[in-house]
Amino acid sequence: MAKDTSPQKKQRWYSLVAQAYKVTAPHDKWLLPGIIGIIVGGIAVFVVIGLIIGGTAAIIYTSIFGVLTALLGAMYFLTRRFESNAYARMAGQPGAALAVAQAIRSGWEFQDEPVNMDPRSQAIVFQGVGKGGIVLLAEGGGAARKTVQTTTKRIEKLVPGVPVTSYYVGSGEGEVSLAKLQRTIRKTPKALNKNAQATVKARLKAIGGSKPPLPKGIDPVRARPDRKGMRGR
């Protein structure tokens, strides 16, 4: 039976907005009141401005501008609540850090498979390559430090001279929260141009290595949240 190779139909923006609302509303009691408040309040403010200026034309133009501004404000509010809710539900799930990192649209590429795992502590380390060099994302709290150190030493031998930056993802002291992870990765000091990035990726891929042992009951590839949901697609 032939596979359907026809391109998938791109979702309209309003479909994405509706989807974000349906996903967030059951977990956020302030979502609907907030959206209504922003729309009503925004329109009211601009109507009052139009009345103060005076004249029919001023009232019409400020009202139209108020409606557009209020809708944009409501959409921004929905987006922020959707992201906050998504991060809250993802927190603590194996592979959540990878899902968030892979949602970065450009400049970074993170492998689907972890580069190291500790079956005893269930610490997981993911690897990414980008303009900041090599980034390691560690899940598992303090127990992941030894695993990160081992991984860093191995990578430094494979690609000497390339900076390796480690981020411990979580809610504890010295850890990066999921909500701040993308911003933190983007702020990694630039170290590689595009050609150098391609060279590093190719070398790491060519060398490969044995797959890390998987802790019993954990499959990070299947367990991590859907990356499309993080992108809003």
C-alpha positions as MATLAB code, in Angstrom:
seq = 'MAKDTSPQKKQRWYSLVAQAYKVTAPHDKWLLPGIIGIIVGGIAVFVVIGLIIGGTAAIIYTSIFGVLTALLGAMYFLTRRFESNAYARMAGQPGAALAVAQAIRSGWEFQDEPVNMDPRSQAIVFQGVGKGGIVLLAEGGGAARKTVQTTTKRIEKLVPGVPVTSYYVGSGEGEVSLAKLQRTIRKTPKALNKNAQATVKARLKAIGGSKPPLPKGIDPVRARPDRKGMRGR';
ca = [
       0.000    0.000    0.000;
       1.463    3.358   -1.067;
       2.199    5.887    1.647;
       0.489    9.238    1.610;
       3.233   11.677    0.595;
       0.987   14.725    0.285;
       2.168   17.664    2.433;
       0.368   18.149    5.719;
      -2.018   21.069    5.820;
      -0.619   23.911    7.908;
      -2.770   24.879   10.869;
      -4.281   28.348   10.919;
      -3.224   30.719   13.682;
      -6.695   30.722   15.222;
      -6.606   26.914   15.406;
      -3.357   27.114   17.356;
      -4.865   29.709   19.697;
      -7.917   27.512   20.282;
      -5.701   24.498   20.902;
      -3.561   26.399   23.407;
      -6.706   27.517   25.248;
      -8.187   23.995   25.375;
      -4.947   22.578   26.740;
      -4.432   25.297   29.365;
      -7.964   26.125   30.567;
      -8.580   22.899   32.548;
      -5.437   23.565   34.611;
      -5.664   27.357   34.975;
      -8.756   28.855   36.605;
      -7.523   32.408   35.990;
      -7.082   31.996   32.255;
     -10.581   32.932   31.092;
     -11.093   35.786   33.602;
      -7.700   37.169   32.625;
      -8.467   37.084   28.899;
     -11.865   38.720   29.405;
     -10.375   41.361   31.707;
      -7.648   42.265   29.218;
     -10.061   42.542   26.295;
     -12.743   44.524   28.135;
     -10.264   46.717   29.984;
      -8.152   47.390   26.897;
     -11.119   48.407   24.768;
     -12.541   50.568   27.556;
      -9.273   52.469   27.974;
      -9.057   53.391   24.302;
     -12.743   54.311   24.107;
     -12.224   56.698   27.015;
      -9.188   58.155   25.223;
     -11.366   58.693   22.148;
     -14.026   60.445   24.205;
     -11.406   62.683   25.781;
      -9.992   63.644   22.381;
     -13.516   64.225   21.121;
     -15.090   63.833   17.714;
     -16.627   60.862   15.951;
     -13.489   60.033   13.974;
     -11.329   59.947   17.101;
     -13.759   57.632   18.888;
     -13.931   55.259   15.904;
     -10.164   55.097   15.367;
      -9.287   54.698   19.047;
     -11.981   52.021   19.425;
     -10.584   50.023   16.485;
      -7.052   50.414   17.810;
      -8.285   49.409   21.257;
      -9.872   46.206   19.944;
      -6.689   45.207   18.099;
      -4.450   46.052   21.051;
      -6.724   44.208   23.488;
      -6.746   41.074   21.283;
      -2.954   41.127   20.995;
      -2.673   41.546   24.747;
      -5.051   38.639   25.349;
      -3.093   36.407   22.959;
       0.173   37.305   24.698;
      -1.417   36.528   28.065;
      -2.673   33.166   26.747;
       0.758   32.302   25.353;
       2.483   33.076   28.641;
      -0.035   31.067   30.676;
       0.214   28.181   28.204;
       4.009   28.096   28.527;
       3.941   28.375   32.332;
       1.367   25.602   32.585;
       3.299   23.378   30.180;
       6.538   23.828   32.124;
       4.769   23.089   35.414;
       3.326   19.821   34.066;
       6.649   18.802   32.516;
       8.710   19.444   35.645;
      10.184   16.258   37.029;
       9.549   14.170   33.926;
      12.592   12.390   32.456;
      13.632   14.120   29.244;
      11.771   17.375   29.937;
      15.000   19.373   29.572;
      15.600   17.877   26.136;
      12.074   18.683   24.988;
      12.505   22.335   25.968;
      15.979   22.604   24.444;
      14.925   21.043   21.146;
      12.197   23.679   20.859;
      14.907   26.298   20.218;
      14.296   27.126   16.577;
      17.824   27.914   15.424;
      21.444   27.937   16.514;
      21.361   24.686   18.470;
      20.886   20.991   17.792;
      20.303   18.451   20.560;
      20.527   14.691   20.141;
      17.424   12.617   20.798;
      19.351   10.012   22.760;
      21.076   10.775   26.083;
      24.879   10.692   25.959;
      25.201    9.282   29.462;
      23.026    7.813   32.200;
      23.582    6.443   35.680;
      21.341    3.395   36.261;
      21.765    3.684   40.022;
      20.892    7.359   40.522;
      18.861    7.595   37.271;
      20.745   10.763   36.335;
      20.446   11.608   32.636;
      22.724   13.783   30.492;
      21.739   15.131   27.071;
      24.084   16.754   24.579;
      23.692   19.681   22.211;
      25.970   21.492   19.787;
      25.581   25.124   18.786;
      27.226   28.506   18.561;
      28.216   28.243   22.222;
      30.086   24.994   21.682;
      28.829   21.839   23.365;
      26.128   22.009   26.028;
      25.265   19.226   28.452;
      21.830   19.170   30.078;
      21.762   17.160   33.290;
      18.680   15.843   35.070;
      18.868   14.168   38.447;
      20.043   16.873   40.828;
      23.342   16.490   42.665;
      23.529   12.828   41.685;
      24.131   13.912   38.094;
      27.395   15.738   38.824;
      29.591   12.677   38.614;
      27.876   11.624   35.393;
      28.413   15.105   33.930;
      32.088   15.114   34.892;
      32.638   11.735   33.228;
      30.820   12.898   30.088;
      32.754   16.181   29.962;
      36.131   14.435   30.171;
      35.180   12.041   27.372;
      33.965   14.853   25.093;
      37.064   16.962   25.746;
      39.202   14.057   24.530;
      37.068   13.604   21.405;
      36.951   17.290   20.417;
      39.763   19.101   22.250;
      39.536   22.861   22.371;
      35.742   23.010   22.090;
      34.124   24.522   25.210;
      31.760   22.241   27.105;
      29.116   23.952   29.256;
      26.948   22.034   31.705;
      23.503   23.070   32.929;
      21.763   21.215   35.725;
      18.026   21.374   35.127;
      15.622   21.441   38.036;
      14.177   23.614   40.779;
      16.973   23.326   43.329;
      19.770   25.731   44.216;
      22.209   26.241   41.357;
      19.847   24.578   38.872;
      18.137   26.055   35.824;
      14.351   25.868   35.699;
      12.579   24.674   32.557;
      11.073   28.130   32.074;
      14.551   29.731   31.924;
      16.366   26.928   30.109;
      16.025   28.206   26.527;
      17.106   31.699   27.528;
      20.083   30.282   29.445;
      21.222   28.163   26.501;
      20.956   31.115   24.113;
      23.131   33.190   26.454;
      25.983   30.666   26.302;
      29.028   32.666   25.095;
      29.595   32.253   21.369;
      32.490   29.976   20.537;
      31.803   28.306   17.170;
      30.774   29.538   13.749;
      28.517   27.448   11.502;
      31.400   25.616    9.816;
      32.962   24.727   13.159;
      29.603   23.549   14.469;
      29.186   21.236   11.489;
      32.692   19.849   12.031;
      32.045   19.153   15.721;
      28.702   17.501   15.001;
      30.231   15.318   12.296;
      33.113   14.242   14.552;
      30.855   13.376   17.492;
      28.553   11.457   15.184;
      31.412    9.608   13.452;
      33.055    8.562   16.704;
      29.754    7.509   18.189;
      30.293    5.143   21.081;
      28.313    2.668   23.057;
      24.861    3.656   24.192;
      24.538    4.455   27.892;
      22.681    1.911   30.002;
      19.000    2.699   30.527;
      17.693    2.700   34.102;
      14.928    0.204   34.642;
      11.510    1.629   33.860;
      12.772    4.750   32.089;
      12.768    5.433   28.365;
      13.707    9.122   27.946;
      12.756    9.141   24.265;
       9.204    8.026   24.942;
       8.816    9.638   28.323;
       9.645   13.194   27.394;
       6.805   15.597   26.476;
       5.847   16.285   22.861;
       8.161   18.941   21.400;
       5.472   20.095   18.933;
       3.351   21.180   21.867;
       6.192   23.372   23.118;
       6.454   25.037   19.715;
       2.684   25.539   19.505;
       2.412   23.443   16.346;
];
